[in-house]
Amino acid sequence: MKKKLYFTITILLLSTFLFIFSGCQFNKSDSVSASDSPTNRSYYGNTSYENVGGLNFINSNGTSLSPTEVAAKIIPSTVCILNYQNGSLVGTGSGVIFRIKDNVAYIVTNAHVVEDQTSLSVILYDDNVRDAELIASDVYTDLAIVKIDSTSLDIIAANFSSSAALAVGNYVMACGSPGGTSLRNSVTLGIVSGLNRNIETVSGYTVNCIQVDAAINPGNSGGALVNMEGNVIGIPSSKIVSESYEGLGFAISSDFAQEIIEELLTYGYVRGRASLGITLEQKYVRSSIGYFGYTIRYTVTAISNSSAIEAGIKVGDYILKIDGKTLSSTDDTAAILKDKSPGDNITVTIQRNNQNYDITFKLVELT
């Protein structure tokens, strides 16, 4: 999507994520194999080749595979997502169909692509348009799942591969809708520039990313990064935005993303994360310090954690520190708690009536 900077190294989020683990069904019988894709459409062009651009593309089976064939395999599984807020189109992004079951197609995208939506639409590769429904979204890893009615649609689910099999220098292709609807079904070709890049999101969580030099542009967010077998190995999500850098893009690795996807599908959230169970709101409070006689305070506006209530936290308290760390943003909470578990004790420093107090209580699960 093209409206926010998401990763904390001045990166603009753009798209992509997924991982294969026990119980994951991305490649099971409820998905349609990419080999079922019709190949007689003129859309795919001429897939015959000898050697493209002097490059010899070899897949794991030792057979040559052209960029044209890779594009033909992934394009039918890639969609353009339209984010509407109160009837107005506010942004576009990309998505990947990862499962088709019972006339429902499930699509993975970035959380920022569907942020604050009041309604969603999806444009398929063959220009069909369907209303979409948000199933679940995880702002901490920037992944989300939407679904559409797939009745009478000629679409296929993408195949996914483990990103652990990648090596620096492997050729990869990115597919999505850079720049919006007019340039959908675009592909770019590049190589893996680096592996296991730990990129911190704006919420303070770290995601495992693949660094690539394939062009990643606004609108690519949530699309597909595929190997030269046409299998998804990442979700393009970000790039360094600076005149000093060129060709520095990132995709969330499939081995990281697929676990999150399965959690969202099964539970609607990612289990095991800790929360204060307290809602904070940033407010400007009159003070003898700070700019123009005001200072920023993080005010308790709601409490859902009974342990915090019993310990003495009250609506209207100012939270100064959590676990000894001073708050400088409401986003700091996630970063401070990312290594904590539900049930752990936490100490917060509050201010009430110009007096500071340390209060200890138990964390709850973030849902």
Residue pairs with C-beta under 8 A, 6 or more apart in sequence:
1 13
1 14
1 83
1 91
1 92
1 93
1 110
1 112
1 113
1 115
1 218
1 219
1 221
2 12
2 91
2 92
2 218
2 219
3 90
3 91
4 12
4 13
4 112
4 115
5 11
5 12
5 13
5 202
5 241
6 12
6 13
6 112
6 142
6 201
6 202
6 237
6 238
7 13
7 199
7 200
7 201
7 202
7 237
7 238
7 250
8 200
8 201
8 202
9 199
9 200
9 240
10 240
10 241
10 242
11 199
11 238
11 239
11 240
11 241
11 250
12 218
12 238
12 239
12 241
13 110
13 112
13 142
13 221
13 237
13 238
14 93
14 110
14 216
14 217
14 218
14 219
14 220
14 221
14 236
14 237
14 238
14 239
14 249
15 93
15 94
15 109
15 110
15 113
15 176
15 216
15 219
15 220
15 221
15 222
15 223
15 235
15 236
15 237
15 251
16 96
16 110
16 174
16 220
16 221
16 222
16 223
16 224
16 225
16 234
16 235
16 236
16 237
16 251
16 252
16 257
17 108
17 110
17 141
17 142
17 143
17 207
17 234
17 235
17 237
17 251
17 252
17 253
17 254
17 256
17 257
17 258
17 260
17 261
18 26
18 96
18 98
18 108
18 160
18 232
18 234
18 235
18 252
18 253
18 254
18 255
18 256
18 257
18 258
18 261
19 162
19 163
19 253
19 254
19 255
19 256
19 257
19 258
19 259
19 260
19 261
20 26
20 27
20 160
20 161
20 162
20 254
20 255
20 258
21 258
21 259
21 262
23 262
24 258
24 259
24 262
25 31
25 99
26 98
26 99
26 157
26 159
26 160
26 258
27 159
27 160
30 99
30 100
30 101
31 98
31 99
31 100
31 101
31 157
31 159
32 100
32 155
32 156
32 157
33 156
33 159
34 73
34 74
34 76
34 77
34 156
34 158
34 159
34 230
36 156
37 72
37 73
37 76
37 156
38 154
39 47
39 72
43 75
43 125
43 126
44 68
44 71
44 72
45 68
45 72
46 68
47 66
47 68
47 69
47 72
49 64
49 66
49 68
49 69
52 66
52 67
52 68
55 171
56 64
57 64
57 65
57 66
57 67
57 70
57 171
57 228
58 64
58 65
58 228
59 65
59 227
59 228
59 229
60 165
60 229
65 228
65 229
65 230
67 173
67 187
67 189
67 228
69 230
70 173
70 187
70 226
70 228
70 229
70 230
71 173
71 175
71 187
72 230
73 226
73 230
74 158
74 173
74 175
74 187
74 224
74 226
74 230
74 232
75 125
75 175
75 185
75 187
76 125
76 126
76 154
76 155
76 156
77 96
77 97
77 125
77 155
77 156
77 157
77 158
77 224
78 94
78 95
78 96
78 97
78 125
78 158
78 175
78 176
78 185
78 223
78 224
79 94
79 95
79 96
79 97
79 107
79 122
79 123
79 124
79 125
80 92
80 93
80 94
80 95
80 122
80 123
80 176
80 177
80 180
80 181
80 184
81 92
81 93
81 94
81 95
81 107
81 109
81 113
81 114
81 120
81 121
81 122
81 132
81 146
81 222
82 89
82 92
82 120
82 121
82 122
82 123
82 181
83 89
83 90
83 91
83 92
83 93
83 113
83 114
83 115
83 116
83 117
83 120
84 90
84 117
84 118
84 119
84 120
84 121
85 116
85 117
85 118
86 118
87 118
87 119
90 116
91 113
92 113
92 177
92 180
92 181
92 219
93 109
93 110
93 112
93 113
93 114
93 176
93 177
93 219
93 220
93 221
93 222
93 223
94 109
94 113
94 175
94 176
94 177
94 184
94 219
94 220
94 221
94 222
94 223
94 224
94 236
95 107
95 108
95 109
95 113
95 122
95 146
95 222
95 223
96 107
96 108
96 109
96 158
96 222
96 223
96 224
96 232
96 235
97 105
97 106
97 107
97 155
97 156
97 157
97 158
98 106
98 107
98 108
98 157
98 158
98 160
98 232
98 261
99 105
99 106
99 157
100 106
100 150
100 155
100 156
100 157
103 149
103 150
103 151
104 147
104 148
104 149
104 150
105 147
105 148
105 149
105 150
105 153
105 155
105 157
106 135
106 145
106 146
106 147
106 265
107 122
107 132
107 145
107 146
107 147
107 148
108 143
108 144
108 145
108 222
108 235
108 257
108 261
109 143
109 144
109 145
109 146
109 221
109 222
110 142
110 143
110 144
110 221
110 222
110 235
110 237
111 137
111 138
111 139
111 141
111 142
111 143
111 144
112 139
112 142
112 221
113 144
113 221
113 222
114 120
114 134
114 137
114 144
114 146
115 137
115 139
117 134
119 131
120 131
120 132
120 133
120 134
120 146
121 129
121 130
121 131
121 132
122 129
122 130
122 131
122 132
122 146
122 148
123 129
123 177
123 181
123 184
124 130
124 153
124 155
125 155
125 184
125 185
126 154
128 153
130 148
130 149
130 153
131 148
131 149
132 146
132 147
132 148
133 146
133 147
133 148
134 144
134 145
134 146
135 144
135 145
135 146
135 147
135 264
135 265
135 268
136 144
136 145
136 264
136 265
136 268
136 269
137 143
137 144
137 145
137 264
138 144
138 260
138 264
138 269
138 270
139 203
140 201
140 203
140 204
140 205
140 270
140 273
140 334
141 201
141 205
141 207
141 252
141 256
141 257
141 260
141 270
142 201
142 207
142 237
142 252
143 235
143 252
143 257
143 260
143 261
143 264
144 222
144 264
145 261
145 264
145 265
158 224
158 226
158 231
158 232
159 230
159 231
159 232
160 231
160 232
160 233
160 254
160 258
161 227
161 229
161 231
161 232
161 233
161 254
162 233
162 254
162 255
163 195
163 210
163 233
163 234
163 253
163 254
163 255
163 256
164 255
165 233
166 192
166 195
166 210
166 227
166 233
167 192
167 195
168 191
168 192
168 193
168 194
168 195
169 191
169 192
170 191
170 192
170 227
170 228
171 189
171 190
171 191
171 227
171 228
172 189
172 190
172 191
172 192
172 210
172 212
172 214
172 225
172 226
172 227
172 228
172 233
172 234
173 187
173 188
173 189
173 190
173 214
173 225
173 226
173 228
174 187
174 188
174 190
174 212
174 214
174 215
174 216
174 220
174 223
174 224
174 225
174 226
174 236
174 249
174 251
175 185
175 186
175 187
175 223
175 224
175 225
175 226
176 184
176 186
176 219
176 220
176 221
176 222
176 223
176 224
176 236
177 183
177 184
177 185
177 186
177 219
177 220
177 223
178 186
178 215
178 216
178 217
178 218
178 219
178 220
179 217
179 218
179 219
180 219
183 219
188 214
188 215
188 216
189 214
190 212
190 213
190 214
190 215
190 247
190 249
191 212
191 213
191 214
192 210
192 211
192 212
193 211
193 212
193 213
193 247
193 248
194 210
194 211
195 210
195 211
196 208
196 253
197 208
197 209
197 210
197 211
197 250
198 206
198 207
198 208
198 209
199 206
199 207
199 209
199 238
199 250
200 206
200 207
201 207
202 331
203 331
203 334
203 335
204 331
204 332
204 334
204 335
204 336
204 338
205 334
205 335
205 338
206 338
207 237
207 252
207 256
208 252
208 253
208 255
208 256
209 234
209 237
209 238
209 250
209 251
209 252
209 253
209 256
210 225
210 233
210 234
210 250
210 251
210 252
210 253
211 248
211 249
211 250
212 225
212 234
212 236
212 249
212 250
212 251
213 247
213 248
213 249
214 225
214 249
215 247
215 249
216 236
216 238
216 239
216 249
216 250
216 251
217 239
220 236
221 236
221 237
222 235
222 236
222 237
223 235
223 236
224 232
224 234
224 235
224 236
225 232
225 233
225 234
225 235
225 236
225 251
226 232
226 233
227 233
232 254
233 251
233 253
233 254
234 251
234 252
234 253
234 254
234 257
235 251
235 252
235 254
235 257
236 249
236 250
236 251
237 250
237 251
237 252
238 249
238 250
239 248
239 249
239 250
240 248
260 270
263 269
263 270
263 271
264 270
268 367
269 366
269 367
270 366
271 365
272 341
272 342
272 365
273 337
273 338
273 342
273 365
273 366
274 337
274 340
274 341
274 342
274 344
274 346
274 363
274 364
274 365
274 366
275 305
275 337
275 342
275 363
275 364
275 365
275 366
275 367
276 305
276 308
276 322
276 333
276 337
276 346
276 348
276 363
276 364
277 303
277 304
277 305
277 307
277 308
277 363
277 364
278 300
278 302
278 303
278 304
278 305
278 308
278 313
278 319
279 300
279 301
279 302
279 303
279 304
280 298
280 299
280 300
280 301
280 319
280 330
280 333
281 298
281 299
281 301
281 330
282 296
282 297
282 298
282 299
282 329
282 330
283 296
283 297
283 298
283 299
284 294
284 295
284 296
284 297
285 294
285 295
285 296
285 297
285 318
286 293
286 294
287 293
287 294
287 295
289 295
290 296
297 318
297 351
298 318
298 319
298 320
298 327
298 330
299 316
299 317
299 318
299 319
300 313
300 314
300 315
300 316
300 317
300 318
300 319
300 350
301 315
302 315
303 309
303 313
303 314
303 315
304 364
305 361
305 362
305 363
305 364
307 361
307 362
307 364
308 359
308 361
310 361
311 359
311 360
311 361
312 357
312 359
313 348
313 350
313 359
313 361
314 352
316 352
317 350
317 351
317 352
318 350
318 351
318 352
319 327
319 348
319 349
319 350
320 326
320 327
320 349
320 350
320 351
320 356
321 327
321 348
321 349
322 332
322 333
322 336
322 337
322 346
322 348
322 349
323 336
323 337
323 346
323 347
323 348
324 347
324 349
325 332
325 336
327 333
337 346
337 363
340 346
340 363
341 363
342 363
342 364
342 365
342 366
343 362
343 363
344 362
344 363
345 360
345 361
345 362
345 363
346 360
346 361
346 362
346 363
347 358
347 359
347 360
348 358
348 359
348 360
348 361
349 356
349 357
349 358
349 359
350 356
350 357
350 359
351 357
